[in-house]
């Protein structure tokens, strides 16, 4: 009449499953902001790398030719600049007095909040958190 319930059941109880879900939720709450911070840092590093590549290419071109280049295309052709597809390159300008220097700005495409501006005449680097200083042209 009454049958004995099988005591050898395998599986998880609802409480065990809820505890696992809670632990996963806590880990995700910690990991996601850390990942976003890591990603932002990587994007900043990519923009800085492009920034240093432009400055180095300009100085190498100047050492060889005695003048600075006013376009990224010429800098790539004659100065050896290699394009980074993840970076917006702002306008490159040669400062008005001959051989006085150059200025440019760069930012990462995915995160336009950090713009790096450079002016070689004053040897100043400006890191700004607004993208208004950068024309959104792609080199």
N, C-alpha and C positions, 0 to 999 in steps of 0.2 A: 503494500500500500504506500508507505512512505519510502522514497528512495533516498539514499544518502547522497548529499552533494559532493561532487568530486573535490577533495581537498588539494589536489595537485594542480590547480589552475595556474596558468602562466599568464603574465601581463602586468600592466601597471594600474595602480589605482588613480582615481581622479585627483587626489591630493598630490600624489607624486608628479603627475603631469603638470599641475598648476605650479608647483615649485620649480620645475624645469623651465617653464615658460617665464616665470618671474625672474629667474637667474639670467636667462637669455635677454630679457628686456633690460635688466640692469647693465649687463655687459654692452649692449647696443647703445644705451644712453651714455656710456663712458667712451666708447670707441668712435662713434660718429663725429662728435665735435673734435676729437683728436685727429681724425682723418682729414677733416676740413682744414684744420690748422696746418697739418703737414702738406696738404695740397696747395694751400695759399703760399706757403714757404717755397715750395718747388717752383711755382709760377713766378714768384719774385726772383728766384735764382736764375730762371731762364731769361727774364728781362735784364737782369744784371749782366748775364753772360753776353747777351746781344749788345748791351751798352758798352762793355769793355771791348768787344770785338770791333765796334765802330770806331771807338777812340784809337785803338791800336792800328787799325787799317788806315785811318786818317794820318796818324803820325808816321807810319811807314811810307805812305804815299808822299807826304811832305819831305821826308828824308831823301827820297829818291828823285822827286820832280821839283821840289822847291816851292810848291803851292798846295793848297788844300782843295778838295773836291767838293762840289756843291750838289751832287746828286748821288743817290744810293746806287743807281745803275752804273755810273762811272766808277764808284768806289768798289763795286763788285767786280767789274771788268778789269780795272787797272790796279786796285788796291788790295784785292784778294779777300774782300768781305764775303762771308758765306751766309746766306739767308737762313733765318730760323722761321719756319712757317707758323709758329705759335706766337709770334710777336708782332705787334703793330709798330711800325717805324714812323715817327713823326717827321716833320719837315727837317731836312738837313740844310743848314745855312752856313756859308762862309761869312765871317765877320767882315764888315765893310772895309776897314783898312787892309791893304794887301798883306797877306801872310800873318795877320794878327791872330787868327785862330778860327774856330768853328763852333757851332752849337747844334744840338739835336736833342730829341726826346724819344723814349721808348716805353712801352707798357706791354703786358701780356694780354693776349686776346681774351682768354677765359676770365680774367679778373682785371678789369680796367681801373681798379681803385688806386693802384700805386703806379705813379708815373715817375720816371727818372729823367731829369733834365740835366744837360751838361753844357757848360760854356768854357771852352779851353782858354780863352783870353784871361779870364779871371780864375781859372783852374777851380771852378766851383761845381759841385754836384748838389743837386736839389732833389730830394725825394718828397713827392707831394701825394696827397691822398685824393686828389681830384683829377679827373680826366679832361677837364676843360683846357688844360695847357697843351694838350696833344691833339693834333689833327688826326682824324681817323682814316688816314690813307694807309694802304697796305703796300709795302714794297714788294 
